[in-house]
Amino acid sequence: MKLGFSHAHATSRDIWVSWDSSLTTSVVADHAQVVTLTLVHTRLREQVMLSIVHGGRTTQLTRSLWEELLRVRNSFPSLPLISTRNFNAISSSVEKSGSLLPSSRSMREFNHFVGEANPTAIPFHGRASHLDELPEGQNRQLSRLDRALANPQWYDLVHSSEESHLNRFKFDHSPLLLEIIIDQPRIKKSFRYLNCWSSHIEFLEIVETTWTSVNHSKPLKRVAFRLKTAQNALSQWSRHSFRDIFQSLRDAEDEVTQVELAFDITNSPVLRSSLNKARAHLKLCIANELSFWKQKARLRWDVA
């Protein structure tokens, strides 16, 4: 079977890593549950480390995994490091659903490892769950076993990272897609008024406050200073109240998905209220995005 990669490495426990010629790679640690490589990409031009994890199912095996990950971290303290894939552990009972109770010892030892290693979880999109297939008639067991963790040096190097959990298709684990933005040049954006601002209850108050706070003896300069002050105030307010319209919509969709999943399992009145709030917020985010595209297209049309 050909996957289109020019290089590959396999461990004794069936962890396969493949890469193409755009990467200069060296295997620095080969453990039964994790393989660690140093990478240099043609665009990045700096050395980073990648640990591909496939945790064991027993306490003894996972303890060995935590020891190996800490050893790698301590052996290369200055290099950016990201560890990803199946840790076979959860950090709290919130990350598991089903009739079987999670192991408190496993959660405690995983959290102890996280406390020592001090990584940051990469933000993710999609349903982050591993599905245990059980005999018909038994409840499904869903656990968040797949994740990506990065050390502080990683965030010093890259602008942002994001993990997507793709459709499981016929597998019990979701494929993971890790997207990395290496650099984001700072470009000063011109001020653009957004029509959706006017629907916010604070909008007129901000305009009035900034407009009346500026005074100048010369009328034209007074207008210019007032416009500049209002622009700065509205820009800062928009970053706080609206943030990135498209990212806010994605976050709202993810929130509804997560709350829906929890509500389907527990049918709790509290979660029902949270679900209604999440759906209302999603509806508002959709309206803001719709308003943006209507304004950008310079069209006047209504959507029922």
C-alpha atoms as one frame of an Amber mdcrd trajectory, in Angstrom:
protein
   0.000   0.000   0.000   1.399   3.409  -0.988   0.494   6.512   1.034   2.627
   8.983  -0.910   5.284   9.571   1.787   8.974   9.177   1.112   9.972   8.183
   4.667   8.462   6.134   7.496   9.290   4.747  10.929   7.525   2.050  12.964
   7.853   1.073  16.619   7.547  -2.377  18.099   3.999  -1.509  19.235   2.574
  -0.584  15.846   3.089   3.197  15.938   3.759   4.291  12.374   5.105   7.733
  11.485   5.374   8.860   7.850   6.724  12.105   6.411   7.781  13.628   3.117
  10.904  15.365   1.872   9.850  18.786   3.209  10.861  17.551   6.682  14.312
  16.730   7.998  13.609  14.159  10.693  15.510  12.186  13.297  14.119   9.659
  15.798  15.493  10.563  19.241  13.438   8.208  21.441  11.693   4.959  20.571
   9.493   3.686  23.393   6.840   0.975  23.255   4.088   3.594  23.737   5.581
   6.735  22.214   8.020   7.648  19.477   9.701  11.073  19.634  11.255  12.798
  16.640  13.039  16.052  15.956  11.699  17.893  12.918  12.933  20.745  10.770
  10.489  21.974   8.139  11.632  23.847   5.049   9.436  26.806   6.059   9.954
  26.675   9.818  13.766  26.296   9.682  13.895  25.677  13.412  14.063  22.359
  15.191  10.946  21.154  16.983  10.024  17.883  18.666   7.015  15.672  18.058
   5.916  12.780  20.274   3.355  10.352  18.828   1.583   8.591  21.699  -0.311
   5.317  21.884  -0.892   4.686  25.582  -1.349   1.236  27.069  -4.494   0.040
  28.797  -3.055  -0.872  32.197  -1.875   1.324  35.059   1.621  -0.126  34.827
   1.870   0.725  31.132   0.571   4.289  31.512   2.999   4.922  34.369   5.798
   3.913  32.026   4.371   6.308  29.419   4.284   9.282  31.840   7.883   8.542
  32.878   9.022   8.451  29.244   7.247  11.703  28.325   8.785  13.449  31.347
  12.218  12.038  30.465  11.956  13.437  26.925  10.792  16.801  28.244  13.681
  17.024  30.721  16.243  15.831  28.154  15.366  18.608  25.684  14.146  21.492
  27.893  14.770  24.258  25.352  13.135  22.692  22.275   9.492  23.256  21.284
   7.642  19.991  21.952   4.166  18.779  21.066   2.804  15.389  22.162  -0.299
  14.057  20.458  -2.613  11.139  19.765  -4.028   8.475  22.111  -2.994   8.985
  25.747  -5.504   6.352  26.885  -6.308   8.513  29.909  -8.782  11.209  30.876
  -8.287  14.125  33.248 -11.761  14.114  34.824 -15.082  12.280  34.764 -16.444
  15.037  32.487 -14.356  13.541  29.672 -16.189  10.208  29.883 -19.801   9.133
  29.451 -21.500   5.777  29.837 -22.425   3.379  32.607 -18.858   2.369  33.527
 -17.124   4.579  36.098 -13.696   5.993  35.188 -10.628   4.958  37.154  -9.856
   7.572  39.808  -6.264   6.301  40.033  -5.759   6.689  36.284  -7.146  10.245
  36.332  -5.020  11.156  39.354  -1.807   9.844  37.788  -2.524  11.530  34.445
  -3.180  14.866  36.169   0.014  14.408  38.191   1.939  13.976  34.931   0.305
  17.101  33.466   1.196  19.037  36.620   4.849  18.030  36.355   5.207  18.478
  32.594   3.204  21.741  32.590   1.949  21.470  28.984  -0.890  23.446  27.408
  -3.707  21.638  25.623  -4.044  22.529  21.939  -7.570  23.889  21.230  -9.657
  21.396  19.290 -12.758  21.270  17.102 -15.070  18.345  16.594 -16.313  15.614
  18.885 -13.275  14.487  20.863 -14.391  11.006  21.884 -13.156   7.444  21.610
 -15.970   4.931  21.173 -15.873   1.565  22.922 -17.965  -0.966  21.043 -20.001
  -3.038  23.523 -22.508  -5.870  23.051 -25.959  -4.830  21.894 -28.118  -3.564
  24.738 -25.258  -2.012  26.723 -24.636   1.721  26.924 -21.955   3.210  24.709
 -18.751   4.273  26.418 -17.348   7.579  25.140 -14.006   8.877  26.407 -11.726
  11.731  25.404  -8.488   9.803  24.989  -7.049  11.720  22.015  -5.472  15.125
  22.561  -2.445  17.291  21.802  -0.264  18.894  24.479   2.450  21.499  23.850
   5.135  23.032  26.044   5.612  26.833  26.438   8.499  26.847  23.938   6.089
  25.624  21.261   3.913  28.715  21.663   6.975  30.950  21.607   7.737  29.619
  18.118   4.386  29.283  16.340   1.644  31.872  16.096  -1.212  29.452  16.739
  -2.101  25.758  16.677  -5.458  24.069  16.293  -6.514  20.445  16.398  -9.504
  19.037  14.495 -11.118  15.710  15.359 -12.355  14.353  12.040 -15.133  11.862
  11.371 -14.397   8.439  12.862 -15.875   6.666   9.816 -15.338   2.947  10.668
 -12.736   3.408  13.389 -13.024   3.714  17.160 -10.746   6.785  17.213 -11.156
  10.036  15.288  -8.305  11.003  12.942  -6.558  14.135  14.221  -5.653  17.063
  11.986  -3.163  19.507  13.507  -3.023  22.922  11.812  -0.143  25.263  12.602
   0.246  28.934  11.709   3.963  29.636  11.832   3.928  33.404  11.592   1.262
  36.042  11.412   2.608  39.407  10.296   1.087  42.274  12.201  -0.769  44.453
   9.720  -2.540  47.530  10.942  -6.103  47.179   9.738  -8.132  50.124   8.551
 -11.252  50.967  10.503 -14.411  49.350   9.156 -17.840  49.987  10.593 -19.906
  46.808  10.990 -23.671  47.037  10.713 -24.147  44.386  13.396 -22.688  46.775
  15.976 -25.875  48.848  15.952 -27.868  45.888  17.315 -25.810  45.880  20.527
 -27.251  47.690  23.533 -23.925  49.408  24.346 -23.257  50.818  20.867 -25.011
  54.207  21.080 -23.705  54.828  24.580 -20.086  54.325  23.446 -20.522  56.625
  20.448 -22.165  59.331  22.557 -19.558  59.120  25.330 -16.557  59.325  22.999
 -18.127  62.016  20.824 -18.850  64.379  23.717 -15.529  63.763  25.477 -13.502
  65.585  22.789 -13.523  69.352  22.347 -11.450  71.674  20.183 -11.682  75.329
  19.267 -11.462  74.618  15.540 -14.591  72.884  14.180 -12.855  70.737  11.536
 -10.197  69.485  13.947 -12.883  68.870  16.560 -14.751  66.595  14.126 -11.523
  64.824  13.113 -10.500  64.184  16.724 -13.994  62.969  17.610 -14.017  60.546
  14.675 -10.588  59.185  15.608 -11.542  58.765  19.265 -14.798  57.040  18.347
 -12.987  54.713  15.928 -10.465  53.633  18.577 -13.170  53.121  21.188 -15.372
  51.104  18.830 -12.444  48.952  17.695 -11.508  48.055  21.269 -15.144  47.471
  22.206 -15.696  45.243  19.163 -12.672  43.084  20.021 -14.147  42.539  23.479
 -17.858  42.210  22.648 -17.833  40.644  19.155 -14.281  39.253  18.908 -13.615
  37.488  15.598 -17.083  36.964  14.088 -16.111  33.726  12.355 -14.223  32.288
  15.325 -17.119  33.220  17.610 -19.456  31.275  15.332 -17.193  28.208  15.399
 -16.915  28.415  19.185 -20.697  28.732  19.507 -21.228  25.696  17.262 -18.771
  23.667  19.337 -20.478  24.759  22.554 -23.890  23.655  21.277 -22.435  20.310
  20.166 -20.852  19.659  23.553 -23.931  20.686  25.550 -26.208  18.659  23.265
 -24.054  15.587  23.822 -24.133  16.029  27.599 -27.886  16.721  27.592 -28.619
  13.632  25.483 -26.870  11.510  28.100 -28.220  13.046  31.323 -31.460  14.828
  30.282 -30.766  17.294  33.098 -32.984  20.414  33.534 -29.836  22.445  34.212
 -28.290  21.274  30.942 -31.571  21.986  29.152 -31.284  25.616  30.280 -27.620
  25.696  29.242 -28.547  24.226  25.861 -31.205  26.902  25.278 -28.678  29.629
  26.139 -26.047  28.069  23.872 -28.516  27.850  20.988 -29.578  31.474  21.496
 -25.931  32.557  21.451 -25.346  30.504  18.292 -28.332  32.176  16.639 -26.858
  35.591  17.482 -23.448  34.599  16.059 -25.108  33.399  12.849 -26.976  36.705
  12.580 -23.716  38.649  13.032 -21.971  36.640  10.310 -24.959  37.051   7.988
 -24.916  40.802   8.591 -21.189  40.900   7.803 -21.573  39.136   4.455 -24.589
  41.245   3.503 -22.563  44.371   4.205 -19.477  43.069   2.388 -21.512  42.130
  -0.682 -23.264  45.515  -0.561 -26.578  43.776  -1.036 -29.876  44.344   0.650
 -31.688  41.075   1.021 -33.647  39.377   3.741 -33.442  35.840   5.036 -36.558
  34.364   6.575
